[in-house]
Amino acid sequence: MSASDYSCPASVEVLYFDHHDWLQGWLRRRLGNAADAADLAQDAFVRLLVAPRRFGSPPEARSYLRTMANGLCVDLWRRRQVEAAWLEALAAHPEAFAPSSEHQAVVLQALREIDELLGSLSDKAARAFVLAVGCEMTDKEVAAELGVSTRMVRKYVAQAMLLCMAAEEQGEAKPGHGCG
């Protein structure tokens, strides 16, 4: 494949043929798991199908794919942390009070969506929202925990609530979207 093939909108098929094995190998080394690597490599190329890009050269294409794949790894690790925390919380309750499998799946999906929303905020804004809303801490307690003023806590929580409301508005046709 010549460099000129990358200057026009290269088809995802060409990119897949030229870079899939390399990307999957890079992901396998990063994740230590061939199945996860295969899934994320596939996700990367699906994203290119949805939003095609132009690349000036094969190294530019690989750099982009590596950056995208790194973001997919971070997303995977965060999802797994959320799932582990949920499973740990479930394990702390008596088995008689355990929710059904369906309810567990709904809660996990909602937690993933909330985590994704909070991921678009600054760390302090996300923590302020979780502490104020999830842990029912007062503005003063959250401010002390984060080392900011109570006014900043209210600002952070408002940012998060606006984000949740926007997500809920976008997903009104889909149950489970939003933060509340």
ABEGO torsion letter per residue (X at the ends): XBAAAAABBBBAAAAAAAAAAAAAAAAAAAAGBAAAAAAAAAAAAAAAAABBBBBABAAAAAAAAAAAAAAAAAAAAAAAAAAAAAAAAAAABBAAABBBAAAAAAAAAAAAAAAAAAAABBAAAAAAAAAAAAAGBBAAAAAAAAGBBAAAAAAAAAAAAAAAAAAAAAAAABBGBEAX
